[in-house]
Amino acid sequence: MSFLLYGAYGYTGKLIAERAVEQGHRPILAGRNGGKVATLADRLGLQKRVFTLDDPTTAARALRGVDTVLHCAGPFVDTAEPMVEACLDTGTHYLDITGEIEVFEALADRDAAATEAGVTVLPGVGFDVVPTDCLAAHLATHVSDPVEVEVAFMGLGQISRGTLKTVIRQMGGGGIVRREGRIVQVPPGWTTRTVDFGDGDRTVVSVPWGDISTAYRSTGAANVTTYTYLPDPARTLLQLSRYVSWLLSWEPLQKLLLAFAERQPAGPTAEERRGGETFVWASVRGADGSQATGRLHGPEGYTFTADAALAAAERVEAGEAPAGYQTPATAFGPDFALQIDGVERRTDPVPARP
């Protein structure tokens, strides 16, 4: 398998590049910084290309002869659309590892153009949203006419410098849910509920997560809420942040926090990744009141992302994904997450209807 990996020298991009070589793949490494691209490409013995996404025409020239792009250079709210434009121009399949709801929605709007071009547009092939999207889609097959999806996750551990920058840029934006098919703004930490990831009841709090966009399309449910587990002090701080949202989005503070992010470690160490785990819980309710609940357990988040992204790229390269906008579950089916090493899924028995 040969594909172009853009943003290859970032924390997640480098991890994907290294695992690709371990698995016998020969991706073309690319990015805007020629020195960093060359250093990594020379170390791994791979081809390289250097280009920016400032101009889709320039990017399109760089994609000539490339069948598939795996895009890893965020924040994707800035970089996804120009890369997709270049891919549509060249007939190149597009994948990325975004978790940004705004990006999922914008790329879903390109479905008709992608279908006409015969191009697969598949964002979110990392931890966000492969395990959650696939679990929700699996549970949706157990109920009649899905109308509501709830998804919760736990165990991301330390985040990378790039992910931290994306989080900082989203601060002050509040919470997001989907209601009756519409994306609705709500206060940060808007609601809580109790879930069992398999180790007893835990309180989770609502957060914006990619499934607000993707589960709507993979399950057909018009109501979606996403949650994460946070320790009590962090959950309280999240809920209190609704009163200072104006400050969190203040440009001078944003610049200060982004400078702080630059000084943080690139991401978790190999030892931390090996010791990490992720947990997902989901519930889907049908129009007739039927309900299906399940859990998914997998490796640490960045390990999950690297393995899932490579598995997705491999299947797209093999022609196994439909053209047009896709989620992981619509592209490969709900069992796609089970293709990742270490992933286990459990579905609770669906109660019989009276």
N, C-alpha and C positions, 0 to 999 in steps of 0.2 A: 504494500500500500504506500502510495506517495501522495502527500497533500501539502498545502502551504500552511504553516503555523505562524500567524502574525501576533506580535507581542511575545516572541519566544523567549526573550531574556528577562521577563518579569517573573515573579515567584512561581505562579501557577504555570505559566508558559514553559519555564525551564523544567519544571517537574514533568510536564507532559512530554517535552522533547526527550528527556532522559529515559522515561518509561517507554516511549515509542521506539527508541534505539534498542532498549533491552528486549523488546518484543519483535525485533527484526524489521521495523518500519524505517523508511528513509524520508522523513518530511523535509520540505524546503523551509528553512528558518528565515523569518522576515521580521522587520520592525523599522522604526524611524531612525534609530541610533545605529549608524554603521559600525562603530567600534564594538558595541556590545553584541550586535548580531554576529560579527566576524569572530569575536572571541569564543562564543558558544559554538558556532558552526565549525570552527577549526578544531575545537576540543572533541566534538562528536563526529567529525568527519562528514559533515552534511553540506549540501548546497545552501546558498544564502541569497537573499534579495533585500535591498534597502529602498523603502519608499514611505512617504507620509500619506495620510488620509485627508490632507487639506483640500485636495482637488480630486474628485472621483475619476476624472479623465486620466490623470497621472497614475492613480491606483489601478485603473482598468488596464493600462499598458503593462503594469507589473504583473497582472494576473493572466496574461496571455499564455495559453498552454497549461493552465492549472485547472484541474477538474473540481477540486474541493478546497475551501478555505476553512480553517479552524481559527476563529478570531478570539484572541485572549488579551487584547489591549483595551482596558477600560480607562476612565468611566465610559461605559457603552452608550450612555445617553449622548455623548459627544462623537463616538467613533463608529457605532453600529450602522447608522443610515448611510454614511458615505461608502463604507465597505460593501453594504448590500447593493448600492447603486452600481458600484464597480462589478460586482458579481452578476447582476442582471445584464449588464452590458456585455459581459464575456461568456455568459452561460455557465458560470461557476457556482457550484453548490455552496451554501453558506451555513456554517455552524458557529455558535459562540457559547460562552460560559456565563452569560449575564444572569443577574437576578433582579434587574431593574424593571418594575412593572411598566413604566413609561416606555421602555424599549420593546417589551413584548407587545404592547398595544400598537406601537408605531409599525412594527414589522408585520403584525397581523393585517394591517391596512395595505400591505404590499402583496397580499395573497394572489389577487387577480393577475398582477404583473408577473409574479414569480411563476404562476401556473402557465401563463402564456409563453414565458421564456423557457419552460421546462426545467426550472431551477428549484431545488429544495431550499427553503429558508427555515432553519431549525435553531432558534436560540434556546439557551438554558440547558445545555447538555452536561452540566456539572451537578454538584450536590443540590444546587437550586437550578432545575426543578426535577431532576430525574426521579429520585425516590418518592417525593411527594406526589408528583404528577402520575407516576405509574401506580402507586397505591390507590389514589383516588379513582383512577380509571378502572382498576381492578374491582374495587368495591362497587362502582356504579353498575357493573354487570350483574350484581346480586340483588338489585332493587328495581322496582318498576318506575320509569319516568323520573330520574333523579331531579330533585329540586333544591337540595341544600348539601353543601360540602363543608366540612370542618377539617382542618389539617393542623397538626402540631409537630414540632421537631425539637430535638435536644441534642447537645453534645458537639457543637462546632469547635469548641476549644479556642486556642489562639488564632486570630485572623491575620491575614497577610497585610503588608503595608498598602498594597493596592486596594484591597477590600476596605481597609480602614478609611482610605481617602474617599471611596464611594459613599460609605456610611456618613462621613462628615458632610459631604455635599448634600446629602438627603436630610440632614438634621433640620428641624424646624418645619418640616413638611407635614407633620402630623401622621395620623393613621389612615389606612385605606381598607375598605371592605367592598364586596360586591352585593348589591341588593336589587332584585328584580331585573337582573341583567346589566345594571348600571354600576359603574365605579363611583363610590361615595366616600368623601373625606370625612373622617371621624377624629376625635382627639387621640393623642398618643396613649397607648395602653388602655384603649377604650373599654374593653371588656375582658373578663377572665372566665375560666372554667376549669374543671378538674378532669384530668385524663390519666390513663394508666399506660405507660410505655412498656410495661411488662415487669416493673419493679415496685408496683404500688402506686397509689394515687399521688399526683403532683398537680399543683396549680400552675396553669400556663396563662400567658397574657397575649392579647392580640397585637400583632405587628404586621407591617406591610411585607408581603412575601410574594414571589413570582406567581404562585398558584391563584392569586386573585385574578390574574389574567388567564393562565394556562388551564386551570381546572374547569373554568367556564367553558372552554372549547373542547377539552378532552372528555368531559362528563355530560355537558349540556345543562348542568345545574345553574340556575340563575342567581343563586345566593351562595357566596363563598366567604369564609372567615379563616384567617391563618393565625397561628399562635406559636410562641416559643416558650421554653422554660427558662426563667431567670430566677436567681436567688431572691429572697424577699427584699433586701435593700435595693437591688438593681431594678426590680419590678416597681417599687415605690418611686424611685427616681424617674423612671420612664413615665409614670403617670403624672408626676409633678411637673415634668417638662412641658406639659400643655400650657402652663402658665407663663412660660418664658420662651415660647416658640419664636417670637420676634427676635430675641437675642441670639438664639441658636443659628438663625439664618442671616445674622448681621455680618456683612462682608469682612470687616476687620477681624472679627472673631473667627470666621471661617479661615482666613489667611493664617491666623495664629495656630489654629488646630491643624491645618494642613502642613505647616512647618514642623509642628510636633510629630505628625505622622511620618514625615521624612526621616526622622531620627530613630524610628522604631525598627525592631528586627524585621527582616524581609518576610518572615513567616515562621511557622513552627518547624522545629528541627526534625530530622528523620526519626529520631528516637521518640519525640512527641507524637509524630504521625503514627508510628507503629503502635503506640499505647492508646491511641484514641479510638472512640466509637461514636456512632451516630444512631439516633433513634427517631422513628417517625410513627405517629399515630394519626389515623384518619377515620372519619365517619361520613357516610353518605345516606341521606334520607330520600325516600321516594315520595311521589305525590300521594300514594295511597297509605302513607304512614310507615311503610316498610323501612328498615334501617339496617345497614351493614357497617361493621366496625372491624378494623384490622391494624396491624403493626408491622413495621419493617425495621430490621436491625442491620447495620452495615459498618464498614470501616470508617476511619476518621475522614472529615469532610474534604480535605484537599486530596487525599488518596482516592476517595470516592470520585472526586471531580476528574482527576487525571485518567482513571480507568474508564469512567463512563464516557468522557470525551473521546478517548481513543476508540472505544467500542462503537460509538455513534459514527465517527469518521469512517471507520472500517465498513460499516453497513451502508453508509451513503455512497462510498466509493464502489461498493458492490452493486449499486443500483437498487437497494432494498427500501429506499424511502420515496414516498410519492412527491411529485412536484407541488409547489405552493407552500404556504405557511404551514408549519407543523409544530406540535409539541412532541416531546419524547414519546409519549404514549400513543399519539395519533400516527407518528411515523413508524414505530416499531412494535406497538402493542403494549399492554400493561405489564407483560412479563419481562420487558427489556431490563428493568432494574435487577432482575434475578441473574442476568448475565454477568454482573459485576462480582468478582471474587469476594466472598465473605458476607454476601447479602442473604438474609433470611426473611421470609414473610409469613405472617400468621393471620388468618382470617377467622374472626369469631363466628360461631354458628348464627345464622340469621334466624331470629325468632319467628315461629309460625304465626301467620295472621289468624285472628279469631274468626 
